[in-house]
Amino acid sequence: MKKLVLAAAMTAAASTAFAGSLEDPVVEPPVIEEAASSSSSNIWVPLLLLVIVAAGAAAL
């Protein structure tokens, strides 16, 4: 009788240890936000350099 109770207790403990499913856990990917940039802001530096070179050439 003691072995039967012990076997029942072991079976109950083992069944709760494996509770769950075999599916992969759902993990949400991290949200990556890029800084918004426009291509028009990149044109100002070459234009400014062109104006400076033209002003220097006109002064000669």
N, C-alpha and C positions, 0 to 999 in steps of 0.2 A: 504494500500500500504506500509506503514511504517513497519507493522508487517511482510509482505512478504520479504522485504529487510532485516530486522533483522533476520528472520528465515534462509534466504539464507546465511547471513554472519555467523551465528552460525554453520550452517551445514558445511560450508567451513572450519571454524576454527577447528571443531571437527574431520573432516576427515583427516586433516594434523597432528593432535595430535596423531592419531593411525596409522600413516604410518609405515610400516614395516611388518615383517612376524612373525609367531608364532614359527619359528624354533629356536633351541638353537644356541647361538653364537659359532662360531668355535674358540676354544682356543687351541693353540699348547702347548703340554706338555714341561716342561723345560728339557733341555739337561743336563744329569748328567754324568760327566766324572770321572771315577775312576783312581787313580794313578796306573800305570802299575808296578807290582811287580813280581818278579820271585821267585820260590821256592828254587832255587839254592843259593840265597843270605842268606836264613835262615839257611843253613847248616854250615856256617862258624863259628858261635858262639859255637855250641857244639863241633866242631872239634878243635877249639882253646882251649877250656876248657879241652878236652881230652889230647891234647899235653902238656898243663901245668901240669896236674895231672900226666901224664906219666913221665915228666921231674922231677917232685918232687919226685916221687916214685923211679926213677933211682938214684937220688942223695942220697937217704937213704941207 
